[in-house]
Amino acid sequence: MTNESLDPLIRDAYAIAAQPERLMKLLTILQKPGTEDEGALQPHFANVTELLTEIDPSVGNDFSSYARDLEQASDRLTGADLSLSTSMTVLRVDDDIFKSSEIFPGESIPDWLLGVDREAYAEIEKLIKGSAKATTAIVRLYTDQDDDKGLLFAAQLSDSDKPSLDFHTMRLRWNSAIGSAFARSLELTATEEQLAEYLVNGLSVQEFATHRNRALGTARNQLKALFRKLGISSQTDLISLYAGFSIAFATAESKRQNPVVGGSSHRLTLADGSHLPFEVYGNPTAKPVLYLHATIDGAYLTARQQEAAEQQDLRIIAPWLPFYAGSKMSNSGLAVVEEFVERLVYLLDQLKIERCSIISARVAAPYGMAAIKSHPGRFCGLVMAGTILPADDANDFSHLAMGYRAPLRLARIAPSFVRLYFAAAATMVRRGKSLAYFKSIYGESAADMITLNRPDVAELMQRSMKRTFEDGYESTAQQAILTASDWSDWCQNLEVPVTVISGIEDRLAPPDMVKKFCARYGFNLIGPLQDVGSLAIQQVPDQIFREAAKVGLD
């Protein structure tokens, strides 16, 4: 990479301070093979990180937009079903949805596409003009000139040099429990509730009138009365109102029925005066298991995970990894692993635990392996819920998804980029733009994206990110540096058993590479499991804790 080619990279890096989402553009560029010259970018990456902190100083705070961002974006994980230019020229069309030959790339849209009442056009115009900072809209489009019902689409103005209007078919449907709560909260009559249900499900006022054996004019008057009661002016407003209520209701119900509580937070003071924060779950008399968490999960457990542990009569001790939750370490890289393992032994001493097994999730694999290698008398076995693989050289990262690959390769050349990466990612999440970040890591796994949209997982991630970034970005930066290291020495000549649980959709450790990894070191392999990706600890906790319970303490 020549010095001249660094100039646009430097400009792109500084642009992240104003628009953190531009991180993904820079990440795309930096994932291409380069040379050591990328180290010349280090001071610039460090400057941008400081700028980000000055512009958005809420480090560790307000990740409340995370769940909403993913929920609202869940229907936008694939390409748009229809894309238009801002001058209403067709850029892309899904022929399976829009079968008419009148909708063709390069041509203007036909008049019937937006309907005769032009309500959709008005909503689209607001997007183009940026009215009231509108970023999305729900509109009804018609698939051909004989379509009298239409389909609901989520419309969004793309963020690029040449903005386009992207339309995605909506999968929103009326839920009886949520619908009843919606009607009660807004004091709707039975007729108004039924009318709202029809419209949310994509049916028309005409179909509502026909079903009730009423004149169309009567149904329209009922619709106007509903609009007046709710203080809205269109069907799309009603659908948006229900969609927002639905998300809020589902999240509140998840918190009520499956709260991320049940454990207790502790902080162990070490001999040098530093601290080891940790969480504890389960009965104090149950079989102890040490849980080493992954990056964005943190040391918290969802109610589902806690239940899985309780069913196996396990007590879970979950220490926060180095630099997380305000903890400090003297070393970095591989040396910090050995320092942390000694802290784990001290933790067991203070809890009066003679022996226990370990569960590691994804990037915590080196910590678990180093613990059983150096202290087989205290740690009697390791269950790996997904894993990373020892990195012999930079080419080892070619199998990873983009969101993993570029930061890890650059961790060796320009560590300051890794801090910038997580600073920008944290800012994106706080600003409700986490989709691009999570998609760059998990987008190729349908199982992982579904898991990230689970309310209980979203709640856990919110709490974890707040705790993870409370003192800055050193924890995730150090984690990336460790992941980019060769820790294979800890895998050799082990005295205790190791079980690896692999998912067929895991892009952090693809199944074929995990199989070779296990064969090389004699580890027990379970999988690859269907519908399981990198987030196995959230997807199959029952199986993971069951394997941990099998490890004998003798």
C-alpha positions in Angstrom: 0.0 0.0 0.0 1.7 3.3 -1.1 1.7 6.5 0.8 -0.5 8.1 -1.8 -3.1 5.4 -1.3 -3.2 6.2 2.4 -4.6 9.7 1.8 -8.2 8.6 1.1 -8.0 6.1 3.9 -7.0 8.9 6.3 -9.9 11.1 5.0 -12.3 8.2 5.5 -11.0 7.6 9.0 -11.7 11.2 10.0 -15.1 11.1 8.4 -16.1 8.4 11.0 -16.0 11.1 13.7 -19.0 12.8 12.1 -20.7 9.6 10.9 -19.7 6.5 12.8 -21.6 4.3 10.4 -18.9 5.1 7.7 -16.8 2.7 9.7 -18.3 -0.1 7.6 -17.0 1.6 4.4 -13.5 1.9 5.8 -13.7 -1.7 7.1 -14.5 -2.9 3.5 -11.4 -1.2 2.2 -9.1 -2.4 5.0 -10.1 -6.0 4.6 -8.2 -6.1 1.3 -4.7 -7.5 1.5 -2.2 -4.7 2.3 1.3 -4.2 3.6 2.9 -3.0 6.8 2.4 0.6 5.6 -1.0 0.5 7.2 0.8 1.1 10.4 1.2 4.7 9.2 -2.5 5.1 9.9 -2.1 4.4 13.6 -1.9 8.0 14.9 -4.8 9.0 12.7 -6.9 6.1 14.1 -6.0 7.2 17.6 -7.0 10.8 16.8 -10.4 9.8 15.5 -11.1 7.7 18.6 -10.4 10.7 20.8 -12.7 12.8 18.5 -15.4 10.3 18.8 -15.2 10.3 22.6 -15.3 14.1 22.6 -18.3 14.3 20.2 -20.2 11.4 21.9 -18.9 11.2 25.5 -21.6 8.8 26.7 -19.2 5.9 27.0 -21.0 3.0 28.7 -24.4 4.7 28.6 -27.7 4.6 26.8 -27.6 1.4 24.6 -31.4 1.4 24.8 -31.8 1.9 21.0 -30.1 -1.5 20.4 -33.2 -3.7 20.6 -35.4 -1.2 18.7 -32.9 -0.9 16.0 -32.6 -4.6 15.4 -36.4 -5.2 15.7 -37.3 -2.5 13.2 -34.5 -3.6 10.9 -35.3 -7.3 11.0 -37.3 -7.1 7.8 -34.4 -5.4 6.1 -31.8 -8.1 6.3 -32.0 -8.9 2.6 -31.9 -6.8 -0.5 -34.8 -4.4 -1.2 -37.8 -5.8 -3.1 -38.0 -2.5 -5.0 -35.5 0.3 -5.3 -36.3 3.7 -6.9 -34.3 6.7 -7.6 -35.4 9.9 -5.9 -36.9 10.9 -9.3 -39.0 7.7 -9.2 -37.1 5.7 -11.7 -36.9 1.9 -11.1 -33.4 0.8 -10.1 -34.2 -2.8 -8.9 -37.4 -4.8 -8.8 -38.2 -8.3 -7.5 -40.2 -10.0 -10.3 -41.7 -12.5 -7.9 -43.5 -9.7 -6.2 -44.1 -7.2 -8.9 -45.0 -9.3 -11.9 -46.1 -6.4 -14.2 -43.9 -5.7 -17.3 -44.7 -2.0 -16.6 -42.2 -2.0 -13.7 -38.8 -2.3 -15.4 -35.3 -1.1 -14.4 -34.5 2.2 -16.0 -38.2 3.1 -16.5 -40.4 5.5 -14.6 -42.9 3.9 -12.2 -46.5 3.4 -13.5 -49.2 5.6 -11.9 -51.0 2.6 -10.3 -48.0 1.5 -8.2 -48.7 4.1 -5.5 -52.5 3.9 -5.5 -55.2 6.3 -6.5 -55.3 8.1 -3.1 -51.6 9.1 -3.4 -51.1 8.4 0.4 -47.9 6.4 -0.4 -46.6 9.2 -2.6 -47.0 11.7 0.3 -45.1 9.5 2.7 -42.3 9.0 0.1 -42.1 12.7 -0.5 -41.5 13.2 3.2 -38.6 10.8 3.1 -37.0 12.5 0.1 -37.3 15.9 1.7 -36.3 14.7 5.1 -39.5 16.1 6.6 -39.4 16.0 10.4 -36.2 14.0 10.1 -38.2 11.1 8.7 -36.0 8.0 8.0 -38.6 5.3 7.4 -42.2 5.0 6.4 -44.8 2.3 5.9 -46.6 2.5 2.6 -49.0 0.4 0.6 -47.8 -0.4 -3.0 -49.8 -2.3 -5.6 -48.1 -5.1 -7.5 -49.9 -4.7 -10.8 -52.7 -2.6 -12.3 -55.4 -5.3 -11.3 -54.3 -5.4 -7.7 -57.0 -3.8 -5.6 -55.5 -4.7 -2.2 -51.8 -3.9 -2.4 -49.0 -5.0 0.0 -47.4 -3.1 2.9 -43.8 -2.1 2.5 -41.2 -0.5 4.8 -39.7 2.4 2.8 -36.2 3.8 3.7 -34.0 6.4 2.0 -30.6 4.8 1.6 -27.5 6.6 3.0 -25.2 6.9 0.1 -23.7 9.3 -2.4 -26.7 8.6 -4.7 -29.7 8.0 -2.3 -32.3 5.5 -3.4 -35.7 4.6 -2.0 -35.6 1.0 -0.8 -38.9 -0.9 -0.2 -39.1 -4.1 1.8 -42.2 -6.2 2.2 -43.5 -6.1 5.7 -44.1 -9.2 7.8 -46.0 -7.4 10.5 -49.2 -9.2 11.5 -51.8 -8.7 14.2 -51.1 -10.6 17.4 -54.2 -11.4 19.4 -52.5 -10.8 22.8 -50.7 -7.6 21.7 -53.8 -6.5 19.7 -56.0 -6.8 22.8 -53.5 -4.8 24.9 -53.3 -2.2 22.1 -57.1 -1.9 22.0 -57.4 -1.6 25.8 -54.6 1.0 26.0 -56.2 3.2 23.4 -59.8 2.5 24.5 -60.9 1.1 21.1 -64.4 -0.4 20.6 -64.7 -3.9 19.4 -65.4 -2.7 15.9 -62.4 -0.3 15.9 -60.2 -3.1 17.1 -61.4 -5.4 14.3 -60.9 -2.6 11.8 -57.3 -2.0 13.1 -56.6 -5.8 12.8 -57.8 -5.8 9.2 -55.5 -2.9 8.2 -52.5 -4.2 10.1 -52.8 -7.6 8.3 -52.8 -5.8 5.0 -56.5 -6.1 4.2 -58.6 -3.3 2.8 -61.5 -1.2 4.1 -63.6 -2.8 1.4 -62.8 -6.3 2.7 -63.7 -5.1 6.3 -67.1 -3.8 5.0 -67.8 -7.0 3.1 -67.0 -9.2 6.1 -69.4 -7.2 8.3 -72.1 -6.9 5.7 -71.9 -3.1 5.8 -71.7 -0.5 3.1 -68.3 0.8 2.1 -69.3 4.3 3.1 -70.1 3.1 6.6 -66.7 1.4 7.0 -65.0 4.5 5.8 -66.8 6.6 8.4 -65.7 4.1 11.0 -62.1 4.5 9.8 -62.3 8.3 10.1 -63.7 8.0 13.6 -60.8 5.7 14.5 -58.3 8.2 13.1 -59.8 11.0 15.1 -59.7 9.0 18.3 -56.0 8.1 17.8 -55.0 11.6 16.5 -53.7 10.2 13.2 -54.5 10.8 9.6 -53.7 7.7 7.6 -53.6 3.9 7.5 -49.9 4.0 7.5 -49.9 6.1 10.7 -52.2 3.4 12.3 -49.8 0.6 11.2 -46.8 2.5 12.5 -48.5 3.1 15.8 -49.3 -0.6 16.1 -45.8 -1.6 15.1 -44.3 0.6 17.8 -46.7 -0.7 20.4 -46.0 -4.3 19.4 -42.2 -3.9 19.9 -42.6 -2.1 23.2 -45.2 -4.7 24.4 -43.0 -7.6 23.5 -39.9 -6.1 25.2 -41.9 -5.3 28.3 -43.4 -8.8 28.5 -40.0 -10.4 28.0 -38.6 -8.3 30.9 -41.6 -9.3 33.1 -41.6 -13.0 32.2 -37.9 -13.6 31.5 -36.0 -10.9 33.4 -32.2 -10.9 33.1 -31.9 -11.1 36.9 -31.5 -13.9 39.3 -27.7 -13.6 39.7 -25.7 -11.3 42.0 -22.8 -9.0 41.2 -19.5 -9.2 43.2 -16.1 -7.6 43.1 -13.1 -9.5 44.5 -10.2 -7.4 45.7 -6.9 -8.9 44.7 -3.5 -8.9 46.5 -2.2 -6.0 44.4 -5.3 -3.8 45.1 -6.9 -4.3 41.8 -10.4 -5.9 41.4 -12.0 -8.9 39.6 -15.7 -8.3 39.0 -17.9 -11.4 38.7 -21.5 -12.6 38.6 -22.9 -15.6 40.4 -26.0 -17.6 39.5 -27.7 -20.6 41.1 -27.7 -22.5 44.3 -24.5 -22.1 46.4 -24.5 -25.8 47.1 -24.8 -26.8 43.4 -22.0 -28.1 41.3 -19.7 -25.1 40.4 -18.9 -24.1 36.8 -16.8 -21.2 35.7 -18.4 -19.3 32.7 -16.0 -17.2 30.5 -18.1 -14.9 28.4 -17.8 -13.7 24.8 -17.4 -10.1 23.7 -20.9 -8.6 23.5 -22.6 -11.1 25.8 -20.7 -10.1 28.9 -20.9 -12.1 32.1 -24.7 -11.8 32.4 -27.0 -14.7 31.7 -30.5 -14.6 30.2 -33.4 -16.3 32.1 -33.3 -19.1 29.6 -29.6 -19.7 30.3 -30.1 -19.6 34.0 -33.0 -22.1 33.7 -30.7 -24.4 31.7 -28.0 -24.3 34.4 -30.5 -24.9 37.2 -31.9 -27.9 35.4 -28.4 -29.4 35.6 -28.0 -28.3 39.2 -25.1 -26.0 38.4 -23.8 -23.0 40.1 -22.4 -20.5 37.6 -19.5 -18.2 38.5 -19.0 -15.7 35.6 -16.0 -13.5 36.0 -15.7 -10.5 33.6 -12.8 -10.9 31.3 -9.7 -8.6 31.4 -10.4 -4.9 31.1 -14.2 -5.5 31.2 -16.4 -3.8 33.8 -13.7 -1.5 35.0 -11.1 -4.2 35.8 -7.4 -3.4 35.1 -4.5 -5.6 34.0 -0.8 -5.2 33.9 -0.2 -7.1 30.7 -1.7 -7.4 27.2 -2.0 -10.0 24.5 -1.1 -13.6 25.4 0.5 -12.4 28.7 -2.8 -11.1 30.0 -4.3 -14.5 29.6 -1.8 -16.0 32.0 -2.3 -13.1 34.4 -6.0 -13.6 34.3 -5.8 -17.4 34.9 -4.0 -16.8 38.1 -6.8 -14.5 39.1 -9.3 -17.3 38.4 -7.4 -19.6 40.7 -7.4 -16.9 43.4 -11.2 -16.5 42.9 -11.7 -20.2 43.4 -9.6 -20.0 46.6 -11.8 -17.2 48.0 -15.0 -19.0 47.1 -13.6 -22.2 48.7 -14.1 -24.2 45.4 -11.5 -27.0 45.1 -12.3 -28.0 41.5 -14.7 -27.0 38.7 -15.3 -27.2 35.0 -15.2 -24.3 32.6 -17.6 -23.1 29.8 -16.0 -20.7 27.3 -18.0 -18.8 24.7 -16.4 -17.9 21.4 -13.5 -15.5 21.9 -13.0 -16.7 25.6 -11.5 -19.9 24.3 -7.8 -19.0 24.9 -8.6 -18.2 28.6 -10.4 -21.5 29.1 -7.6 -23.5 27.4 -4.8 -21.7 29.3 -6.7 -22.4 32.6 -6.9 -26.2 32.1 -3.4 -26.3 30.7 -1.7 -24.6 33.6 -4.0 -25.8 36.4 -5.5 -29.2 35.6 -5.8 -29.9 39.3 -8.3 -27.0 39.7 -10.0 -27.0 36.3 -11.3 -30.5 35.4 -12.6 -30.0 32.0 -13.6 -27.4 29.3 -16.8 -27.1 27.2 -16.4 -24.6 24.4 -19.6 -23.0 23.2 -18.3 -22.1 19.8 -14.7 -21.0 19.6 -12.1 -19.0 17.9 -9.1 -20.8 16.3 -5.4 -20.2 17.0 -4.0 -17.8 14.4 -0.7 -19.0 12.9 -0.5 -16.0 10.5 -2.7 -13.3 9.1 -4.0 -15.5 6.3 -5.9 -17.5 8.9 -8.5 -14.7 9.0 -9.7 -15.3 5.4 -12.5 -17.6 6.6 -14.0 -14.9 8.8 -17.0 -12.6 8.2 -15.9 -9.0 7.3 -16.7 -7.6 10.7 -14.2 -10.1 12.3 -11.6 -10.3 9.5 -10.4 -6.7 9.1 -10.1 -5.8 12.8 -8.2 -8.9 13.5 -5.8 -8.6 10.6 -5.2 -4.9 11.6 -4.8 -5.8 15.3 -1.3 -6.9 14.4 -0.4 -3.9 12.2 -2.4 -1.0 13.7 -3.8 -1.8 17.1 -5.2 1.7 17.4 -7.6 0.9 14.6 -9.2 -1.8 16.8 -9.9 0.8 19.5 -11.4 3.1 16.8 -13.5 0.2 15.4 -15.1 -0.5 18.8 -15.5 3.2 19.6 -17.4 3.7 16.3 -19.4 0.5 16.8 -20.5 1.6 20.3 -21.5 5.0 19.0 -23.5 3.4 16.1 -25.3 1.2 18.6 -26.1 4.2 20.9 -27.4 6.1 17.9 -29.7 3.3 16.8 -27.7 2.3 13.8 -26.3 -1.1 15.0 -27.6 -3.1 12.0 -24.6 -2.5 9.8 -22.2 -3.4 12.6 -24.0 -6.6 13.6 -24.7 -7.6 10.0 -21.0 -7.3 9.2 -20.3 -10.0 11.8 -23.4 -12.2 11.9 -25.2 -11.3 8.6 -24.4 -14.5 6.9 -26.0 -16.6 9.6 -29.8 -16.5 9.7 -29.7 -18.3 13.1 -27.5 -15.5 14.6 -29.6 -12.7 13.3 -32.7 -14.3 14.6 -31.1 -14.7 18.0 -30.0 -11.0 18.1 -33.6 -10.1 17.6 -34.8 -12.1 20.6 -36.0 -9.6 23.3 -34.2 -11.5 26.1 -30.9 -11.5 24.2 -31.4 -7.8 23.2 -31.9 -6.9 26.9 -28.8 -8.8 27.9 -26.7 -7.2 25.2 -27.9 -3.7 26.3 -26.8 -4.4 29.9 -23.5 -6.0 28.8 -22.5 -3.2 26.4 -23.1 -0.6 29.1 -20.9 -2.5 31.5 -18.3 -3.4 28.9 -17.7 0.2 27.7 -18.0 2.0 31.0 -14.3 2.8 31.1 -13.7 2.9 27.3 -12.8 0.4 24.6 -9.7 -1.3 26.0 -11.5 -4.5 26.7 -12.7 -5.2 23.2 -9.5 -3.9 21.7 -7.4 -6.3 23.8 -9.9 -9.1 22.9 -9.3 -8.5 19.2 -5.5 -8.5 19.7 -5.7 -11.8 21.6 -8.0 -13.3 18.9 -5.4 -12.4 16.3 -2.7 -14.3 18.3 -1.4 -17.9 18.1 -2.4 -19.6 21.4 -2.0 -23.1 20.1 0.6 -24.0 22.8 -2.2 -24.1 25.3 -4.0 -26.8 23.3 -1.3 -29.4 23.5 -0.7 -32.3 25.9 -3.8 -31.5 28.1 -4.6 -33.7 31.1 -8.4 -32.9 31.2 -11.1 -33.4 28.5 -12.2 -30.7 26.1 -15.6 -30.7 24.2 -16.3 -28.3 21.4 -19.9 -27.5 20.4 -19.9 -26.3 16.8 -22.7 -24.6 14.8 -23.2 -25.2 11.1 -23.7 -21.4 10.6 -20.7 -20.3 12.6 -18.6 -17.8 10.7 -16.1 -17.2 13.5 -15.1 -20.9 13.4 -16.4 -22.7 10.3 -17.3 -26.4 10.9 -14.7 -27.8 8.6 -11.9 -25.9 10.4 -13.3 -26.8 13.8 -13.3 -30.5 12.8 -9.6 -30.3 11.9 -8.9 -28.3 15.1 -10.5 -31.0 17.2 -8.8 -33.8 15.3 -5.4 -32.2 15.7 -5.6 -32.0 19.5 -7.9 -34.9 20.3 -10.9 -32.8 21.4 -14.5 -34.2 21.5 -16.6 -32.5 18.8 -20.4 -32.1 19.0 -21.9 -30.8 15.7 -22.0 -29.0 13.5 -25.5 -28.4 14.9 -28.3 -27.2 12.6 -29.7 -23.7 13.1 -26.7 -22.8 15.3 -24.2 -20.1 14.5 -21.6 -18.2 16.5 -24.1 -17.4 19.3 -24.4 -21.1 20.4 -24.4 -20.0 24.1 -27.7 -18.3 23.4 -29.1 -20.8 21.0 -28.5 -24.2 22.7 -27.8 -23.4 26.4 -29.5 -26.7 27.5 -27.0 -28.8 25.6 -24.0 -26.7 26.7 -24.8 -26.8 30.4 -25.6 -30.5 30.1 -22.2 -31.2 28.7 -20.6 -29.1 31.5 -22.6 -31.1 34.1 -21.1 -34.4 32.7 -17.6 -33.3 33.6 -16.5 -35.1 36.8 -14.9 -33.2 39.7 -12.9 -36.2 40.8 
